[in-house]
Amino acid sequence: MTTLPFARPGSAAGTTPAGTGDAEAMNSVLGKARLIIEAFTAEDDSLSLAELVRRTGVAKASVHRLAQELLGWGVLERAGNRYRLGLRLFEIGQRVPRQRILREAALPYMEDLLLATQETVHFAVHEGLDVLYVEKLMVHRGLRKQSRVAGRLPLFCTATGKVIIAFSSPVLFHEVVRHGLTPLTHKTIVQPGRLLAQLDRIRAERLAVEVEETRLGYTSLAVPVFADAGTLAGALSITAPTFRMNQDRFTAALRTAALGISRTLQATG
């Protein structure tokens, strides 16, 4: 049988913030290439050579030489006299087994959930101190900003992230607090004691409710999804404008979908 490549809850892997170790990266070709690729953010369509040099801290001649090699590989593409990430990265990304297995298991149930609620549906996994969105479905009136597939948001202030912390090792909670709870809105919970109490309730109810902590005017509900042997695979959520959130009805639909995904993953594993 296929072993599902899920990280164990609370594992330290991936908890190093982006940018840590850049000094070491500067000493290797691969490290410099990584800095160039990671210089692009979700908001960047393209970057100039000067912007790549400034963001990476790598010498201009090295950036230019490595950019030519990355162009040849298809990892970068030309956009006039600028650079953008290439389709080769997308192609390679589709081969990632964890993402593929999760998406294939979750998508049919997410589609049912979308039809039942007519609100934005997310599936997210743990990545470092963030949630990483594996899939997002929405209707034309859905939440278009803030979250995106392959995008990240902090664990501590998202419904999916709170679920992940609640069902992970206590080490993760302490790591999140140690790195600071920077608010996204004035409603974001940034007191460790309040967050801990919220996590206790999430464990008891197997439901996280996040009200305008990530974006004003929006509320999210999230539940855990488990793979084999009770391993946390990720979290499933519904996000809707606060005035439109029907918690009782949406929670029932959300739990039904999460159970379906869990059973599919367990059968696969």
SULVENBEL-V638321 format. One record per residue. RES is the residue in one letter. PHI is phi in radians with two decimals (none if undefined). PSI is psi as a letter, one per 40 degrees, with the letter a starting at -180 (* if undefined). BURIAL is # if it has 24 or more other C-alpha atoms within 12 Angstrom, else .. Layout:
# SULVENBEL-V638321
{{RES PHI PSI BURIAL} {RES PHI PSI BURIAL}}
This chain:
# SULVENBEL-V638321
{{M none i .} {T -1.32 h .} {T -1.54 h .} {L -1.28 h #} {P -1.47 g .} {F -1.68 h #} {A -1.26 i #} {R -1.22 i #} {P -0.96 h #} {G 1.40 e #} {S -1.14 i #} {A -1.38 e .} {A -1.02 h .} {G 1.41 e .} {T -1.55 e #} {T -1.37 h .} {P -1.07 i .} {A -1.02 h .} {G 1.79 d .} {T -1.18 h .} {G 1.57 e .} {D -1.09 d #} {A -1.09 d .} {E -1.18 d .} {A -1.10 d .} {M -1.11 e .} {N -1.61 e .} {S -2.36 i .} {V -1.12 d .} {L -1.09 d .} {G -1.09 d #} {K -1.16 d #} {A -1.10 d #} {R -1.09 d #} {L -1.08 d #} {I -1.15 d #} {I -1.12 d #} {E -1.38 e #} {A -1.19 d #} {F -1.40 h #} {T -1.83 i .} {A -1.09 d .} {E -1.55 e .} {D -1.69 h .} {D -1.38 d .} {S -2.75 i #} {L -2.36 i #} {S -1.43 i #} {L -1.05 d #} {A -1.10 d .} {E -1.17 d .} {L -1.13 d #} {V -1.09 d #} {R -1.13 d .} {R -1.29 d #} {T -1.57 d #} {G 1.35 e #} {V -1.56 i #} {A -1.00 i .} {K -0.99 d .} {A -1.10 d .} {S -1.21 d #} {V -1.08 d #} {H -1.09 d #} {R -1.12 d .} {L -1.19 d #} {A -1.09 d #} {Q -1.15 d .} {E -1.17 d .} {L -1.19 d #} {L -1.11 d #} {G -1.12 d .} {W -1.43 e .} {G 1.62 e .} {V -1.27 d #} {L -2.04 i #} {E -2.29 i #} {R -1.41 i .} {A -2.32 g .} {G 1.22 b .} {N -1.72 e .} {R -2.02 i .} {Y -2.11 i #} {R -2.45 i #} {L -1.15 i #} {G -1.71 i #} {L -1.16 e .} {R -1.05 d .} {L -1.13 d .} {F -1.09 d .} {E -1.07 d .} {I -1.15 d .} {G -1.05 d .} {Q -1.22 e .} {R -1.58 e .} {V -1.11 h .} {P -1.12 d .} {R -1.07 d #} {Q -1.12 d #} {R -1.15 d .} {I -1.12 d #} {L -1.11 d #} {R -1.12 d #} {E -1.12 d .} {A -1.28 d #} {A -1.46 d #} {L -1.00 d #} {P -1.04 d .} {Y -1.30 d #} {M -1.14 d #} {E -1.12 d #} {D -1.09 d #} {L -1.14 d #} {L -1.07 d #} {L -1.12 d .} {A -1.29 d #} {T -1.90 d #} {Q 1.05 f #} {E -2.25 i #} {T -1.18 h #} {V -2.10 h #} {H -2.15 i #} {F -2.16 h #} {A -2.27 i #} {V -2.19 i #} {H -1.41 h #} {E -2.51 h #} {G 1.18 b #} {L -1.81 e #} {D -2.19 i #} {V -1.68 i #} {L -2.01 h #} {Y -1.45 h #} {V -1.44 d #} {E -2.64 i #} {K -2.56 h #} {L -2.16 i #} {M -2.68 i #} {V -1.52 i .} {H -1.09 d .} {R -1.69 e .} {G -1.33 a #} {L -1.33 h #} {R -1.65 d .} {K -1.79 i .} {Q 1.33 d #} {S -2.03 i #} {R -2.77 i #} {V -1.08 h #} {A 1.23 e #} {G -1.63 i #} {R -2.20 i #} {L -2.49 i #} {P -1.10 i #} {L -1.09 d #} {F -1.29 e #} {C -2.08 e #} {T -1.91 i #} {A -1.09 d #} {T -1.12 d #} {G -1.16 d #} {K -1.10 d #} {V -1.07 d #} {I -1.10 d #} {I -1.10 d #} {A -1.07 d #} {F -1.85 f #} {S -1.98 i #} {S -1.08 i .} {P -0.99 d .} {V -1.01 d .} {L -1.13 d #} {F -1.01 d #} {H -1.15 d #} {E -1.18 d #} {V -1.07 d #} {V -1.12 d #} {R -1.07 d .} {H -1.47 e .} {G 1.68 i .} {L -1.89 g #} {T -1.48 h .} {P -1.22 i .} {L -1.64 d .} {T -2.44 i .} {H -1.27 e .} {K -1.73 e .} {T -1.12 h #} {I -1.33 h #} {V -2.11 e #} {Q -1.62 h .} {P -0.93 d .} {G -1.10 d .} {R -1.14 d .} {L -1.11 d #} {L -1.09 d #} {A -1.11 d .} {Q -1.12 d #} {L -1.15 d #} {D -1.06 d .} {R -1.17 d .} {I -1.11 d #} {R -1.12 d .} {A -1.24 d .} {E -1.70 e .} {R 0.95 f #} {L -2.68 h #} {A -1.92 h #} {V -2.12 h #} {E -2.04 h #} {V -1.93 h #} {E 1.04 f #} {E -1.44 d #} {T -1.73 d #} {R -2.60 h #} {L -1.08 h #} {G 1.63 e .} {Y -2.22 i #} {T -2.16 i #} {S -2.22 i #} {L -2.05 i #} {A -2.51 i #} {V -2.34 i #} {P -1.35 i #} {V -2.15 h #} {F -1.94 i #} {A -1.73 a #} {D -1.16 i #} {A 1.00 f .} {G 1.26 e .} {T -1.26 h #} {L -1.21 h #} {A -1.59 d #} {G 2.91 a #} {A -2.41 i #} {L -1.92 h #} {S -2.45 i #} {I -2.11 h #} {T -2.13 h #} {A -2.58 i #} {P -0.95 h #} {T -0.94 d .} {F -1.21 e .} {R -1.82 e .} {M -1.26 h #} {N -1.82 g #} {Q -1.07 d #} {D -1.10 d .} {R -1.20 d .} {F -1.22 d #} {T -1.10 d #} {A -1.08 d .} {A -1.16 d #} {L -1.11 d #} {R -1.15 d #} {T -1.10 d #} {A -1.14 d #} {A -1.10 d #} {L -1.12 d #} {G -1.10 d #} {I -1.12 d #} {S -1.05 d #} {R -1.13 d #} {T -1.13 d #} {L -1.12 d #} {Q -1.14 d #} {A -1.20 d .} {T -1.17 d .} {G -1.39 * .}}
